[in-house]
Amino acid sequence: MRPDHPFHQHRGAARGASRVLCSLAALMAGTSATVFGAAPAGAIVGGSAASQGEYPFMVSLRENGYAYCGGTLVAPSWVLTAAHCVSGRTASELSAVVDQAARDGSAGESLSVDRTVVDPRYDANSEDYDAALVHLTTPAYGVQSIAIDPAGSGDTAYAQAGKVATVIGYGSVDPEDVNGNGAIQYPATLQQTTVAIDSDSTCSSVFNGTSEPAAHTTLMLCAGGDGVHDACVGDSGGPLMVMDGAAGWTQVGIVSWGAGCAVRGVPGVYTRLSDQQINAFVKSTING
């Protein structure tokens, strides 16, 4: 993002006509920035459609029925998402659709929300601590077999540079330049793609606090930058995850922000779940 641009560009949903500028057993190059959330309507850029039941922990967050952000089911009554997805929104107007590949349809479980909990350290200017939990009024069915495990506190093994991770979401499938210019087109079906996790030095050299907002790599990690595969507008709150053999998926990040979508040399930025304070926030909220 350019120095005169006041906001990160979130990868979350549009509200009205404007864009937002903006699992549990183990819990615990100069550009313009884009924050990732969703608007109505293919999602992840450079991806492919997921089949029904392939990611049963995936959640579509809705506001007055409008799909705008993603999340992951991490406990029977808790959905993990980005703080910028729920900050300033009224819980009674939110709902969560669990395990539904089609953006619109009836295959998933639709549940109401009674409260949201934002990490108390969340800073909307820097996007530090961009993590929140959404509490479901009624527990999701069959959660023992579908909840995803977030990476444990201080566990950096899953997010080493070069490791291939998967990101999924219902967001725009069209690329954007670093200024956020480009078409927004939402998919009919949940999308998936793979991205390589970047080193902290690469991440901080692109998002350096001068030509672009700073990415604080103790709290954030970067992935992608090949110019083809990326999260985009509407994917905010969704998971960045790695496969851990027989143990299944481990979530290492939350889709947070970036500079354009699928710009070569410009990775996406994710909330780092292995950070001790973020991890403690998630664990204490769910257990407390």
C-alpha positions, 0 to 999 in steps of 0.5 A: 500500500502506498504511504498516502493510503490510510488502510490495509486492504482486508481480504474480507467482505464488502459491506453494501457497495464498498469493500472493507479496507480495511483447530483445538486439541493441539491449540494451544516488494512495494505495493498497496495493501488489501484486507480479505472478506467476502461479497455475494456470488469463482474465490481464492485466486488460481484455485479449484473447487472443493467438493462437499464434505472435503473441508467440514470445518470450514465456516461461511460467516453471514451478516443478515444472510450475506456471506462476507468472511470465512472462519473455522470450527475449532470447538463445538460452539466456537468459530475462529476468524479474523478480528476485522471480520467481526469488530463493529458488527452486531452478533445478533445479525450474524450466522455461521454456515458450517460445512457447505461447499456451495456458496448458496445451498442447503448442504451445510448446517446454519447456526445463529451467533450469540456473541463475538470475542475479539483479541483485546490487543487487536489494532485496526491500524496495524492489523496486529492480533487480527484474531477473534472467536464467534460463539454459536448459540447451538453447538455444531453437530458432529464437531468431534470429528470435524473441528480443526486444530490450530498450531500450538503455542510457539510451534513454528515447525508447521510454518517454516519457509518453503512449506506448502500450505493450503488456503480455502475460501469463498472470496473473489477468484479474479486477481487485483493489482497492488492498488486494488484495481481489478474485477471482483467475482465470487464463486458458486463453490468453496475454492482451494489452492496451495501457497508456499510459506515465505521467510520472515525476511521476505515478508518484512522486505515487502511489507516494510512500513515504508512503501507498504504497511509493516508486517510484524512477523512475530504476529503475522506470516506471509505465504504466496507471491508466485503471481498465480495463487492467493487469497483475495477479497472475501477470504478473510477469516479463513484458514491457512493450513498444512497437512500433518500426515495421519493427524490431518490438517493443522491451521497455522494462520488466519487470512488477514490482509495483503496488497492486491491479489495474486501479484507476483512478488507480493505474498498474502499476510496471515495472522500467526496462530503459533504466537504465544499471546494469540494462542493463549487468547484462543485457548482461554476464550474457548476454555473459559 
